[in-house]
Amino acid sequence: MGEDHLTGRAPARSGVCADCQTWGRQAEDSVTTTDTGLETTAAPGATTGAADLGLIHDVADRLMAAMTSVIEGKPDVVRTTVTVLFAGGHLLIEDVPGVGKTMLAKTLAKSIDATVRRIQFTPDLLPSDVTGVSIFNQDARRFEFRPGAIFANVVVGDEINRASPKTQSALLESMEERQVTVDGTTYMLQAPFIVMATQNPIEMEGTYPLPEAQRDRFMARISMGYPSPSAELDLLESHGSASPLDGLSAVTDADTINRVVQAVAHVHASPAVRQYIVDLVTRSRSTSALRLGASPRAALHLLRASRAYAALEGRDHVIPDDVQVLAGPVLAHRLMPSSETQLARRTTAEVVTDLLRQVPVPPSAR
C-alpha cells in the first residue's frame, strides 16, 4: 500500500462519491482562494470553464504521450509528474540509482519549450553556484550580478542530497517565493518555475538527508520503482542503440503552461473537501505514529495538487477520491515517524494510508 502512494496511486474507497456531481459547484455560490506561493488567485465566483478544461486536457495528453515514449511502463509516475507541474509545485524523485530518475526530469524539461538548467549537486557545490553571485566589473567599476542555475523555467537538480545542507538551503527562498535575494537585491524568477530534484536513499554512501524545511517545499515525492519484465524488455529495445531523448521535441511552451496553471487554480473545491483535507493533516499531528505531522503548507499543496488531478480527470471540481490518490505522494515525505513506528519498520506512506482509513469522508455537499 505504501508503494502505491509513492507512485501516485491509491485505491479509492468503496462507495466514495457515487455521484461526483454533488461535489460540484452546488456546494457554494462563490469561492475565494488565495494560495501563497502562486501568482494566481481564484476570485469569488471564478470557475474553470469547458474551454479551460479542454486546454488542460489537450496539454496533458500531449505531455504524457511525449513522456511515456521515453519512460517505459510508468504511466502513474508520468501522470503524477504532470499533476505537480500543473499545480505549480516542485517534485522530488527518490529511488535507487539507475531506475530513470534523471531521465524522467530531463524528459519533462525537453517536452516544454522553455528555459532549462541542470544542476549536478556535489559536496563541493556552493550556494552561489545555485543562486548567482555579484562580480566586480573593473571597466564599469561596479558590481554586476551573474545569475545562477536557478534562473530557469525548469530546473533539474540531480542527486540533490549529495550537496551539503548549506547548499541545499540555497533553494529555500526560490522554491517558496519564486525569487532570489543576493547582496540585498531581490531578483524575481520567471513563471512557470518548477524544480525537479532527484535523490538517492539516505542509506547510500555520501548523501546528506534533506532538511525538513527543504522537504516541505516539494509538493510531492514519487518513487520510480523497477520496471516490469515486459517494460524492461521494451526499454532494452528502445534505449539499447540510442537515447529516445534525441528524437523528443517540445509539445508545449512556457506561456501555455502558465495558462494551464492559472486555469487549474480555479478548479472548484467545496467546503466539505477542504474540511476533509484539514481533518487529514490535523489527524497527522495528533497520531502517536508520528513525531512531526503535516504542516499548513502541506494542506495547501494537497489542495492544489487535487485541483490539478481533478482537471486531468476532466472535472471542474475536486472530489475526495482526488485527495486520497494524492495524499501519499504529497504528505509522506514531510512526516517524521515516531520511534515506535521506526522500530516496527513502518514507513510514513503506510501511516498516511492509516490516516485515510481513520478520517471519515465527509457527506456529499449539496
C-alpha contacts under 8 A as a table, 3 or more apart, distances in Angstrom:
res1	aa1	res2	aa2	distance
1	M	4	D	5.21
1	M	5	H	6.76
1	M	10	A	7.54
1	M	349	A	7.92
1	M	350	E	6.69
1	M	353	T	7.25
2	G	5	H	5.29
2	G	6	L	6.62
2	G	328	G	7.66
2	G	347	T	7.20
2	G	348	T	7.94
2	G	349	A	4.70
2	G	350	E	4.83
2	G	353	T	7.18
3	E	6	L	5.03
3	E	7	T	6.40
3	E	223	S	7.94
3	E	349	A	7.51
4	D	7	T	5.35
4	D	8	G	6.34
4	D	9	R	5.05
4	D	10	A	5.60
5	H	8	G	5.11
5	H	9	R	5.43
5	H	10	A	5.64
5	H	325	V	7.35
5	H	326	L	7.30
5	H	327	A	7.37
5	H	328	G	4.32
5	H	329	P	5.57
5	H	349	A	6.39
6	L	9	R	7.49
6	L	221	R	6.67
6	L	222	I	4.75
6	L	223	S	5.41
6	L	328	G	6.21
6	L	329	P	5.18
6	L	349	A	7.30
7	T	76	D	6.27
7	T	77	V	5.49
7	T	80	T	7.60
7	T	222	I	5.29
7	T	223	S	5.62
7	T	224	M	6.90
7	T	329	P	7.13
8	G	76	D	6.20
8	G	77	V	6.45
8	G	79	R	7.98
8	G	80	T	5.71
8	G	222	I	6.81
8	G	325	V	6.48
8	G	326	L	6.05
8	G	328	G	7.08
8	G	329	P	5.73
9	R	76	D	6.78
9	R	325	V	5.38
9	R	326	L	7.19
10	A	324	Q	6.58
10	A	325	V	4.63
10	A	326	L	7.47
10	A	328	G	7.73
11	P	324	Q	7.95
11	P	325	V	7.06
12	A	16	V	7.37
12	A	321	D	5.91
12	A	324	Q	6.85
12	A	325	V	7.15
13	R	16	V	5.65
13	R	321	D	7.60
15	G	18	A	6.10
16	V	320	P	7.51
16	V	321	D	7.14
16	V	361	V	7.66
17	C	20	C	5.07
17	C	319	I	7.14
17	C	320	P	7.35
17	C	321	D	7.50
17	C	364	S	7.46
19	D	22	T	6.05
20	C	23	W	5.62
20	C	24	G	7.30
20	C	319	I	6.69
21	Q	24	G	5.10
22	T	26	Q	6.91
22	T	27	A	7.46
22	T	364	S	5.89
22	T	365	A	5.99
22	T	366	R	5.92
23	W	26	Q	7.24
23	W	27	A	6.48
23	W	269	A	7.94
23	W	270	S	6.54
23	W	317	H	6.81
23	W	318	V	6.94
23	W	319	I	5.97
23	W	364	S	6.20
23	W	365	A	5.79
23	W	366	R	7.44
24	G	27	A	6.27
24	G	268	H	7.06
24	G	269	A	7.81
24	G	270	S	7.15
24	G	316	D	7.43
24	G	317	H	5.30
24	G	318	V	7.47
25	R	28	E	6.07
25	R	29	D	6.99
25	R	268	H	6.73
25	R	270	S	7.29
25	R	317	H	7.18
26	Q	29	D	6.92
26	Q	365	A	7.57
26	Q	366	R	5.87
27	A	270	S	5.59
27	A	271	P	7.19
27	A	365	A	5.25
27	A	366	R	5.26
28	E	31	V	7.24
28	E	270	S	6.82
28	E	271	P	7.71
29	D	45	G	6.84
30	S	44	P	5.14
30	S	45	G	4.23
30	S	46	A	7.45
31	V	42	A	7.32
31	V	43	A	6.91
31	V	44	P	4.84
31	V	45	G	5.53
31	V	46	A	7.04
31	V	268	H	7.50
32	T	42	A	5.95
32	T	43	A	5.42
32	T	44	P	4.78
32	T	45	G	7.52
33	T	41	T	6.29
33	T	42	A	5.22
33	T	43	A	6.87
33	T	44	P	7.94
34	T	40	T	7.93
34	T	41	T	5.30
34	T	42	A	6.65
35	D	38	L	6.03
35	D	40	T	7.91
35	D	41	T	6.98
35	D	300	L	6.98
37	G	176	E	5.75
37	G	177	E	5.61
37	G	178	R	7.30
38	L	41	T	7.60
38	L	88	G	7.03
40	T	262	Q	5.70
40	T	265	A	6.71
41	T	265	A	7.04
41	T	266	H	7.94
42	A	46	A	5.91
42	A	47	T	7.89
42	A	265	A	6.32
42	A	266	H	5.38
43	A	46	A	5.31
46	A	266	H	6.11
47	T	266	H	4.97
47	T	267	V	5.94
47	T	268	H	6.37
47	T	316	D	7.45
48	T	52	D	5.92
48	T	53	L	6.73
48	T	263	A	5.98
48	T	264	V	7.18
48	T	266	H	5.26
48	T	267	V	5.30
48	T	268	H	7.50
48	T	316	D	5.73
49	G	52	D	5.25
49	G	53	L	6.29
49	G	316	D	7.31
50	A	53	L	5.05
50	A	54	G	6.06
51	A	54	G	5.02
51	A	55	L	6.27
52	D	55	L	5.05
52	D	56	I	6.19
52	D	260	V	7.57
52	D	263	A	6.03
53	L	56	I	5.05
53	L	57	H	6.02
53	L	263	A	7.86
53	L	311	A	6.37
53	L	314	G	6.40
53	L	315	R	7.53
53	L	316	D	7.26
54	G	57	H	5.16
54	G	58	D	6.01
55	L	58	D	5.15
55	L	59	V	6.13
55	L	260	V	7.14
56	I	59	V	5.37
56	I	60	A	5.98
56	I	260	V	5.77
56	I	263	A	7.84
56	I	264	V	7.98
56	I	311	A	6.87
56	I	312	L	6.85
57	H	60	A	5.09
57	H	61	D	6.04
57	H	311	A	7.40
57	H	312	L	5.90
57	H	314	G	6.95
58	D	61	D	5.24
58	D	62	R	6.34
59	V	62	R	5.23
59	V	63	L	6.10
59	V	251	V	8.00
59	V	252	T	6.96
60	A	63	L	5.13
60	A	64	M	5.96
60	A	82	V	6.94
60	A	312	L	7.05
61	D	64	M	5.29
61	D	65	A	5.97
62	R	65	A	5.19
62	R	66	A	6.19
62	R	251	V	6.23
62	R	252	T	7.90
63	L	66	A	5.22
63	L	67	M	6.14
63	L	82	V	7.57
63	L	108	L	7.64
63	L	111	S	6.58
63	L	251	V	6.51
63	L	252	T	7.64
64	M	67	M	5.02
64	M	68	T	5.89
64	M	78	V	6.41
64	M	79	R	6.89
64	M	82	V	7.40
65	A	68	T	5.31
65	A	69	S	6.30
66	A	69	S	5.36
66	A	70	V	7.16
66	A	111	S	6.76
66	A	248	L	7.24
66	A	251	V	7.51
67	M	70	V	5.45
67	M	71	I	5.96
67	M	78	V	6.88
67	M	104	L	7.66
67	M	107	T	5.96
67	M	108	L	6.56
67	M	111	S	7.46
68	T	71	I	4.82
68	T	72	E	6.03
68	T	73	G	7.58
68	T	74	K	7.32
68	T	75	P	6.70
68	T	78	V	7.11
69	S	72	E	6.87
69	S	244	P	7.59
70	V	107	T	7.17
70	V	244	P	5.68
70	V	245	L	6.82
71	I	74	K	6.37
71	I	78	V	7.95
71	I	100	G	7.69
71	I	103	M	7.65
71	I	104	L	6.67
72	E	227	P	7.67
72	E	231	A	5.82
72	E	232	E	7.54
72	E	234	D	7.20
72	E	235	L	6.24
73	G	227	P	6.41
73	G	228	S	7.24
73	G	231	A	5.21
74	K	77	V	5.39
74	K	78	V	6.36
74	K	224	M	7.59
74	K	227	P	7.59
75	P	78	V	5.08
75	P	79	R	6.09
76	D	79	R	5.05
76	D	80	T	6.22
77	V	80	T	5.24
77	V	81	T	6.23
77	V	222	I	7.07
77	V	223	S	7.74
77	V	224	M	6.81
78	V	81	T	5.07
78	V	82	V	6.33
78	V	104	L	8.00
79	R	82	V	5.23
79	R	83	T	6.14
80	T	83	T	4.91
80	T	84	V	6.29
80	T	222	I	7.97
81	T	84	V	5.30
81	T	85	L	6.37
81	T	91	L	7.20
82	V	85	L	5.00
82	V	86	F	6.18
83	T	86	F	5.25
83	T	87	A	6.12
83	T	305	A	6.41
83	T	308	A	5.52
83	T	309	Y	5.77
83	T	312	L	7.60
84	V	87	A	5.01
84	V	88	G	6.34
84	V	89	G	5.29
84	V	90	H	6.57
84	V	91	L	6.75
84	V	219	M	6.94
84	V	220	A	7.16
84	V	305	A	6.25
84	V	308	A	7.55
85	L	88	G	5.35
85	L	89	G	6.00
85	L	90	H	7.27
85	L	194	I	6.92
85	L	261	V	7.95
86	F	89	G	7.69
86	F	257	I	7.20
86	F	260	V	6.35
86	F	261	V	5.05
86	F	264	V	6.87
86	F	308	A	5.91
87	A	261	V	6.02
87	A	264	V	6.74
87	A	265	A	7.48
87	A	304	R	5.48
87	A	305	A	5.35
87	A	307	R	7.37
87	A	308	A	5.42
88	G	192	P	7.45
88	G	193	F	7.44
88	G	194	I	7.07
88	G	261	V	6.20
89	G	194	I	6.32
89	G	195	V	7.98
89	G	218	F	6.84
89	G	219	M	5.24
89	G	220	A	7.93
89	G	301	H	7.61
90	H	175	M	7.56
90	H	194	I	5.22
90	H	195	V	5.00
90	H	196	M	6.03
90	H	217	R	7.31
90	H	218	F	4.86
90	H	219	M	5.28
90	H	220	A	6.97
91	L	194	I	7.68
91	L	195	V	6.37
91	L	196	M	4.85
91	L	197	A	6.37
91	L	218	F	5.53
91	L	219	M	6.04
91	L	220	A	5.34
91	L	221	R	6.01
91	L	222	I	7.75
92	L	196	M	6.00
92	L	197	A	5.00
92	L	198	T	5.86
92	L	199	Q	7.50
92	L	218	F	6.21
92	L	219	M	7.95
92	L	220	A	6.24
92	L	221	R	4.60
92	L	222	I	6.47
93	I	101	K	6.18
93	I	196	M	7.40
93	I	197	A	6.10
93	I	198	T	4.63
93	I	199	Q	6.33
93	I	221	R	5.70
93	I	222	I	5.12
93	I	223	S	5.86
93	I	224	M	7.37
94	E	101	K	7.42
94	E	198	T	5.78
94	E	199	Q	4.96
94	E	200	N	5.76
94	E	201	P	6.67
94	E	221	R	6.95
94	E	222	I	6.27
94	E	223	S	5.25
94	E	224	M	7.39
95	D	99	V	7.34
95	D	101	K	7.34
95	D	199	Q	6.75
95	D	200	N	5.40
95	D	201	P	6.13
95	D	223	S	5.56
95	D	224	M	6.35
95	D	225	G	6.95
96	V	99	V	6.75
96	V	200	N	5.45
96	V	201	P	6.41
97	P	100	G	7.88
97	P	101	K	7.95
97	P	200	N	6.63
98	G	101	K	7.55
99	V	224	M	6.46
99	V	225	G	6.74
99	V	226	Y	6.28
99	V	227	P	7.99
100	G	103	M	4.92
100	G	104	L	6.07
100	G	224	M	7.06
101	K	104	L	5.33
101	K	105	A	6.65
101	K	198	T	6.14
101	K	224	M	6.69
102	T	105	A	5.13
102	T	106	K	6.09
102	T	156	V	7.94
102	T	158	D	6.59
102	T	198	T	6.58
103	M	106	K	5.09
103	M	107	T	5.91
104	L	107	T	5.13
104	L	108	L	6.43
105	A	108	L	5.41
105	A	109	A	6.26
105	A	156	V	6.31
105	A	196	M	6.10
105	A	197	A	7.80
106	K	109	A	4.96
106	K	110	K	6.07
106	K	156	V	7.17
107	T	110	K	5.24
107	T	111	S	6.16
107	T	245	L	6.80
108	L	111	S	5.10
108	L	112	I	6.75
109	A	112	I	5.67
109	A	114	A	7.82
109	A	116	V	6.45
109	A	154	V	6.12
109	A	156	V	7.97
110	K	113	D	7.11
110	K	245	L	7.88
110	K	248	L	7.06
110	K	249	S	6.59
110	K	250	A	5.94
111	S	248	L	7.09
111	S	249	S	5.95
111	S	250	A	4.06
111	S	251	V	5.53
111	S	252	T	6.86
112	I	250	A	4.87
112	I	251	V	6.16
112	I	252	T	5.17
112	I	253	D	5.13
112	I	254	A	6.78
113	D	250	A	5.39
113	D	251	V	7.49
113	D	252	T	6.10
113	D	253	D	4.37
113	D	254	A	6.26
114	A	152	A	7.99
114	A	153	N	6.10
114	A	154	V	7.29
114	A	253	D	6.04
114	A	254	A	5.36
115	T	152	A	5.12
115	T	153	N	5.19
115	T	154	V	6.38
116	V	152	A	5.47
116	V	153	N	6.02
116	V	154	V	4.80
116	V	155	V	5.87
116	V	156	V	7.61
117	R	149	A	5.84
117	R	150	I	7.22
117	R	151	F	7.77
117	R	152	A	6.02
117	R	154	V	6.54
117	R	155	V	5.07
117	R	156	V	6.28
118	R	149	A	7.06
118	R	155	V	5.78
118	R	156	V	4.59
118	R	157	G	5.94
118	R	158	D	7.33
119	I	130	V	7.65
119	I	149	A	6.69
119	I	155	V	7.43
119	I	156	V	6.14
119	I	157	G	4.86
119	I	158	D	6.11
120	Q	157	G	6.18
120	Q	158	D	4.99
120	Q	159	E	6.83
120	Q	160	I	7.63
121	F	125	L	6.28
121	F	157	G	6.81
121	F	158	D	5.97
121	F	159	E	5.75
121	F	160	I	5.26
121	F	161	N	7.41
121	F	162	R	5.89
121	F	163	A	5.20
122	T	125	L	5.36
122	T	159	E	7.85
122	T	160	I	7.90
122	T	162	R	5.31
122	T	163	A	4.78
122	T	164	S	7.92
123	P	162	R	5.89
123	P	163	A	4.46
123	P	164	S	5.74
124	D	163	A	7.12
124	D	164	S	7.88
125	L	129	D	6.68
125	L	163	A	6.46
125	L	164	S	7.88
125	L	167	T	6.80
126	L	129	D	5.29
126	L	130	V	7.14
126	L	167	T	5.73
127	P	130	V	5.33
127	P	131	T	6.33
127	P	132	G	7.95
127	P	166	K	7.04
127	P	167	T	4.62
127	P	168	Q	7.68
127	P	169	S	7.91
127	P	170	A	5.39
128	S	131	T	5.10
128	S	132	G	4.80
128	S	133	V	5.51
128	S	148	G	6.90
129	D	132	G	5.75
129	D	133	V	7.60
129	D	148	G	5.61
129	D	149	A	6.87
130	V	148	G	4.92
130	V	149	A	5.16
130	V	150	I	5.61
130	V	167	T	7.89
130	V	170	A	6.86
130	V	171	L	7.63
131	T	147	P	6.53
131	T	148	G	4.56
131	T	149	A	6.61
131	T	150	I	5.80
131	T	151	F	7.69
131	T	170	A	6.79
131	T	171	L	7.77
131	T	180	V	6.59
131	T	182	V	7.69
132	G	145	F	7.07
132	G	146	R	5.51
132	G	147	P	4.33
132	G	148	G	3.72
132	G	149	A	7.34
132	G	182	V	7.48
133	V	145	F	5.78
133	V	146	R	5.46
133	V	147	P	6.71
133	V	148	G	7.20
133	V	182	V	7.04
134	S	143	F	5.82
134	S	144	E	5.28
134	S	145	F	4.26
134	S	146	R	6.03
134	S	182	V	7.68
134	S	183	D	7.63
135	I	143	F	5.27
135	I	144	E	5.27
135	I	145	F	6.25
135	I	146	R	7.07
136	F	141	R	6.91
136	F	142	R	5.60
136	F	143	F	4.13
136	F	144	E	6.12
137	N	140	A	5.48
137	N	141	R	5.43
137	N	142	R	5.45
137	N	143	F	5.75
137	N	144	E	6.52
138	Q	141	R	4.65
138	Q	142	R	6.96
147	P	150	I	7.74
147	P	151	F	6.42
148	G	151	F	6.12
149	A	152	A	7.00
149	A	155	V	7.59
150	I	155	V	6.37
150	I	174	S	7.79
151	F	189	L	6.21
151	F	190	Q	7.59
152	A	155	V	6.13
152	A	189	L	7.47
152	A	190	Q	7.10
152	A	193	F	7.04
153	N	190	Q	6.47
153	N	191	A	6.35
153	N	192	P	5.45
153	N	193	F	4.49
153	N	194	I	6.39
153	N	254	A	7.62
154	V	192	P	7.78
154	V	193	F	5.88
154	V	194	I	5.18
154	V	195	V	6.17
154	V	196	M	7.52
155	V	193	F	7.75
155	V	194	I	6.27
155	V	195	V	4.81
155	V	196	M	6.18
156	V	195	V	6.10
156	V	196	M	5.03
156	V	197	A	5.85
157	G	160	I	5.84
157	G	195	V	7.02
157	G	196	M	6.06
157	G	197	A	4.34
157	G	198	T	6.29
158	D	197	A	5.82
158	D	198	T	5.17
158	D	199	Q	7.04
159	E	162	R	5.75
159	E	163	A	7.92
159	E	197	A	6.99
159	E	198	T	5.02
159	E	199	Q	4.44
159	E	200	N	6.57
160	I	163	A	6.02
160	I	168	Q	7.11
160	I	197	A	6.18
160	I	198	T	6.08
160	I	199	Q	5.55
161	N	164	S	7.43
161	N	168	Q	7.61
161	N	199	Q	5.69
161	N	200	N	7.24
161	N	202	I	7.89
161	N	207	T	5.35
161	N	208	Y	5.07
161	N	209	P	6.08
161	N	210	L	6.20
162	R	199	Q	7.91
162	R	206	G	6.26
162	R	207	T	4.62
162	R	208	Y	5.92
163	A	167	T	6.17
163	A	168	Q	6.41
163	A	207	T	7.50
163	A	208	Y	6.98
164	S	167	T	5.39
164	S	168	Q	6.28
164	S	208	Y	6.60
165	P	168	Q	4.87
165	P	169	S	6.05
165	P	208	Y	7.05
165	P	210	L	7.01
165	P	211	P	7.08
166	K	169	S	5.27
166	K	170	A	6.86
167	T	170	A	5.26
167	T	171	L	7.76
168	Q	171	L	6.04
168	Q	172	L	7.80
168	Q	210	L	7.42
168	Q	214	Q	7.54
169	S	172	L	5.34
169	S	214	Q	6.89
170	A	173	E	7.15
170	A	174	S	7.91
171	L	174	S	5.43
171	L	175	M	5.94
171	L	214	Q	7.83
172	L	175	M	5.48
172	L	176	E	6.35
172	L	213	A	7.67
172	L	214	Q	6.33
172	L	217	R	7.49
173	E	176	E	5.48
173	E	177	E	5.57
173	E	178	R	6.96
173	E	179	Q	6.41
173	E	180	V	6.36
174	S	177	E	5.48
174	S	178	R	4.55
174	S	179	Q	4.78
174	S	180	V	5.54
174	S	189	L	7.61
175	M	178	R	5.75
175	M	179	Q	7.90
175	M	194	I	7.93
175	M	195	V	7.35
175	M	217	R	6.61
176	E	217	R	6.50
178	R	188	M	6.28
178	R	189	L	5.34
178	R	190	Q	7.84
178	R	193	F	7.48
179	Q	186	T	6.65
179	Q	187	Y	5.56
179	Q	188	M	4.30
179	Q	189	L	5.19
180	V	186	T	5.57
180	V	187	Y	5.17
180	V	188	M	6.42
180	V	189	L	7.37
181	T	184	G	6.11
181	T	185	T	5.35
181	T	186	T	4.18
181	T	187	Y	6.17
182	V	185	T	5.39
182	V	186	T	6.50
189	L	193	F	7.32
190	Q	193	F	6.58
191	A	254	A	7.68
191	A	258	N	6.87
192	P	254	A	6.36
192	P	255	D	7.98
192	P	257	I	6.83
192	P	258	N	5.84
200	N	204	M	6.56
200	N	207	T	7.62
201	P	204	M	5.76
202	I	205	E	7.78
202	I	207	T	5.84
202	I	208	Y	6.69
202	I	209	P	5.94
203	E	207	T	7.60
204	M	207	T	6.23
210	L	214	Q	6.15
210	L	215	R	6.28
211	P	214	Q	5.20
211	P	215	R	6.39
212	E	215	R	5.19
212	E	216	D	6.14
212	E	334	R	7.02
213	A	216	D	5.21
213	A	217	R	6.65
214	Q	217	R	5.44
214	Q	218	F	7.22
215	R	218	F	5.59
215	R	333	H	6.77
215	R	334	R	6.05
216	D	219	M	7.34
216	D	295	S	7.94
216	D	297	R	7.44
216	D	298	A	7.11
216	D	333	H	7.78
216	D	334	R	5.54
218	F	221	R	7.18
219	M	298	A	7.57
219	M	301	H	5.69
219	M	302	L	7.77
219	M	305	A	7.89
219	M	330	V	5.76
220	A	329	P	4.98
220	A	330	V	4.28
220	A	331	L	7.35
220	A	333	H	7.68
221	R	329	P	5.12
221	R	330	V	6.52
221	R	332	A	7.86
221	R	333	H	6.41
222	I	329	P	6.01
227	P	230	S	7.94
227	P	231	A	5.72
227	P	232	E	5.63
228	S	231	A	5.13
228	S	232	E	6.03
229	P	232	E	5.05
229	P	233	L	6.14
230	S	233	L	5.05
230	S	234	D	6.35
231	A	234	D	5.04
231	A	235	L	6.10
232	E	235	L	4.81
232	E	236	L	6.32
233	L	236	L	5.22
233	L	237	E	6.47
234	D	237	E	5.01
234	D	238	S	6.18
235	L	238	S	5.21
235	L	239	H	5.57
235	L	240	G	7.39
236	L	239	H	5.37
236	L	240	G	4.90
237	E	240	G	5.52
237	E	241	S	7.82
238	S	241	S	7.27
238	S	242	A	7.34
238	S	243	S	7.59
238	S	244	P	6.93
239	H	242	A	5.43
239	H	243	S	5.29
239	H	244	P	6.47
240	G	243	S	7.75
242	A	246	D	7.75
243	S	246	D	5.74
243	S	247	G	7.97
244	P	247	G	5.72
244	P	248	L	6.61
245	L	248	L	5.00
250	A	253	D	7.37
252	T	256	T	6.60
252	T	257	I	7.50
253	D	256	T	5.47
253	D	257	I	6.43
254	A	257	I	5.11
254	A	258	N	6.27
255	D	258	N	5.08
255	D	259	R	6.42
256	T	259	R	5.07
256	T	260	V	6.26
257	I	260	V	4.97
257	I	261	V	6.14
258	N	261	V	5.14
258	N	262	Q	6.26
259	R	262	Q	5.17
259	R	263	A	6.18
260	V	263	A	5.03
260	V	264	V	6.10
261	V	264	V	5.15
261	V	265	A	6.35
262	Q	265	A	5.22
262	Q	266	H	6.99
263	A	266	H	5.45
263	A	267	V	7.09
264	V	267	V	5.36
264	V	307	R	6.16
264	V	308	A	5.57
264	V	311	A	6.70
265	A	304	R	7.08
265	A	307	R	7.06
265	A	308	A	7.93
267	V	307	R	5.60
267	V	308	A	7.77
267	V	310	A	7.81
267	V	311	A	7.11
267	V	316	D	5.14
267	V	317	H	5.39
267	V	318	V	7.19
268	H	307	R	7.40
268	H	316	D	6.11
268	H	317	H	4.35
268	H	318	V	6.22
269	A	273	V	6.09
269	A	274	R	6.58
269	A	303	L	7.97
269	A	307	R	7.38
269	A	317	H	5.74
269	A	318	V	5.15
269	A	319	I	7.72
270	S	273	V	5.29
270	S	274	R	6.38
270	S	317	H	7.79
270	S	318	V	7.42
270	S	365	A	7.41
271	P	274	R	5.08
271	P	275	Q	6.01
272	A	275	Q	5.03
272	A	276	Y	6.19
272	A	362	P	6.27
272	A	363	P	7.72
272	A	364	S	7.60
272	A	365	A	6.32
273	V	276	Y	4.96
273	V	277	I	6.46
273	V	318	V	7.24
273	V	319	I	6.70
273	V	320	P	6.26
273	V	362	P	7.50
274	R	277	I	5.15
274	R	278	V	6.34
274	R	303	L	7.36
275	Q	278	V	4.99
275	Q	279	D	6.07
276	Y	279	D	5.06
276	Y	280	L	6.31
276	Y	320	P	7.64
276	Y	359	V	7.97
276	Y	361	V	6.76
276	Y	362	P	6.59
277	I	280	L	5.16
277	I	281	V	6.45
277	I	299	A	6.36
277	I	302	L	7.43
277	I	303	L	7.34
277	I	323	V	7.38
278	V	281	V	5.36
278	V	282	T	5.95
278	V	299	A	6.69
279	D	282	T	5.09
279	D	283	R	6.06
279	D	359	V	6.86
280	L	283	R	5.28
280	L	284	S	6.39
280	L	355	L	6.68
280	L	356	L	7.28
280	L	359	V	6.39
281	V	284	S	5.04
281	V	285	R	6.63
281	V	293	G	7.05
281	V	294	A	5.34
281	V	295	S	7.29
281	V	296	P	7.90
281	V	298	A	7.80
281	V	299	A	6.60
282	T	285	R	5.32
282	T	286	S	6.82
282	T	293	G	7.89
282	T	294	A	7.62
283	R	286	S	5.29
283	R	287	T	6.14
283	R	355	L	7.07
283	R	359	V	7.63
284	S	287	T	5.57
284	S	290	L	7.10
284	S	292	L	7.95
284	S	293	G	4.78
284	S	294	A	6.13
284	S	352	V	7.99
284	S	355	L	7.12
285	R	290	L	7.33
285	R	291	R	7.80
285	R	292	L	6.53
285	R	293	G	4.20
285	R	294	A	6.54
286	S	290	L	7.91
286	S	293	G	7.59
287	T	290	L	6.00
288	S	291	R	7.18
288	S	338	S	7.05
289	A	337	P	6.08
289	A	338	S	5.41
289	A	340	E	6.99
289	A	341	T	5.63
289	A	351	V	7.06
290	L	293	G	6.28
290	L	335	L	6.94
290	L	336	M	5.74
290	L	337	P	4.32
290	L	338	S	4.63
290	L	341	T	7.44
291	R	335	L	7.87
291	R	336	M	5.67
291	R	337	P	5.70
291	R	338	S	4.93
292	L	335	L	5.58
292	L	336	M	4.91
292	L	337	P	7.07
293	G	334	R	7.57
293	G	335	L	5.34
293	G	336	M	6.94
294	A	297	R	7.96
294	A	298	A	5.79
294	A	299	A	7.42
294	A	331	L	6.63
294	A	334	R	6.42
294	A	335	L	6.14
295	S	298	A	5.05
295	S	299	A	6.76
296	P	299	A	5.09
296	P	300	L	6.45
297	R	300	L	5.04
297	R	301	H	6.15
298	A	301	H	5.05
298	A	302	L	6.08
298	A	330	V	7.13
298	A	331	L	6.49
298	A	334	R	7.87
299	A	302	L	5.08
299	A	303	L	6.25
300	L	303	L	5.15
300	L	304	R	6.24
301	H	304	R	5.11
301	H	305	A	5.98
301	H	330	V	7.09
302	L	305	A	5.19
302	L	306	S	5.98
302	L	323	V	6.95
302	L	326	L	7.08
302	L	327	A	6.85
302	L	330	V	6.12
302	L	331	L	7.75
303	L	306	S	5.12
303	L	307	R	6.28
303	L	323	V	7.56
304	R	307	R	5.15
304	R	308	A	6.42
305	A	308	A	5.10
305	A	309	Y	6.13
305	A	326	L	7.24
306	S	309	Y	5.01
306	S	310	A	6.04
306	S	318	V	6.43
306	S	322	D	5.34
306	S	323	V	5.58
306	S	326	L	6.89
307	R	310	A	5.14
307	R	311	A	6.26
307	R	317	H	7.15
307	R	318	V	5.84
308	A	311	A	5.11
308	A	312	L	6.28
309	Y	312	L	5.05
309	Y	313	E	6.34
309	Y	322	D	6.43
310	A	313	E	5.03
310	A	314	G	6.48
310	A	315	R	5.33
310	A	316	D	6.85
310	A	317	H	6.42
310	A	318	V	5.51
310	A	319	I	7.57
310	A	322	D	6.41
311	A	314	G	4.99
311	A	315	R	5.14
311	A	316	D	6.07
311	A	317	H	7.65
312	L	315	R	7.42
315	R	318	V	7.39
318	V	322	D	6.52
319	I	322	D	5.65
319	I	323	V	7.15
320	P	323	V	5.12
320	P	324	Q	6.28
320	P	361	V	7.10
321	D	324	Q	5.03
321	D	325	V	6.17
322	D	325	V	5.28
322	D	326	L	6.43
323	V	326	L	5.37
323	V	327	A	5.80
324	Q	327	A	5.22
324	Q	328	G	7.73
324	Q	356	L	7.01
325	V	328	G	7.16
326	L	329	P	5.57
326	L	330	V	5.96
327	A	330	V	5.32
327	A	331	L	5.64
327	A	332	A	7.63
327	A	352	V	7.08
328	G	331	L	5.47
328	G	332	A	5.34
328	G	349	A	5.70
328	G	352	V	6.07
328	G	353	T	7.35
329	P	332	A	6.10
329	P	333	H	7.41
330	V	333	H	7.24
331	L	334	R	5.67
331	L	335	L	6.80
331	L	352	V	7.38
332	A	335	L	5.59
332	A	348	T	5.23
332	A	349	A	5.02
332	A	352	V	6.54
333	H	348	T	7.31
333	H	349	A	7.98
335	L	348	T	6.40
336	M	348	T	7.24
337	P	340	E	7.94
337	P	341	T	5.76
337	P	342	Q	6.35
337	P	347	T	7.58
337	P	348	T	6.34
338	S	341	T	5.19
338	S	342	Q	6.34
339	S	342	Q	5.03
339	S	343	L	6.11
340	E	343	L	5.09
340	E	344	A	6.20
341	T	344	A	5.09
341	T	345	R	6.31
341	T	346	R	5.54
341	T	347	T	7.57
342	Q	345	R	4.91
342	Q	346	R	6.02
342	Q	347	T	7.59
343	L	346	R	7.73
346	R	350	E	6.49
346	R	351	V	7.57
347	T	350	E	5.29
347	T	351	V	6.62
348	T	351	V	4.85
348	T	352	V	6.26
349	A	352	V	5.07
349	A	353	T	6.39
350	E	353	T	4.97
350	E	354	D	6.41
351	V	354	D	5.01
351	V	355	L	6.30
352	V	355	L	4.94
352	V	356	L	6.31
353	T	356	L	5.17
353	T	357	R	6.52
354	D	357	R	5.10
354	D	358	Q	6.22
355	L	358	Q	4.99
355	L	359	V	5.98
356	L	359	V	5.56
356	L	360	P	7.81
357	R	360	P	7.35
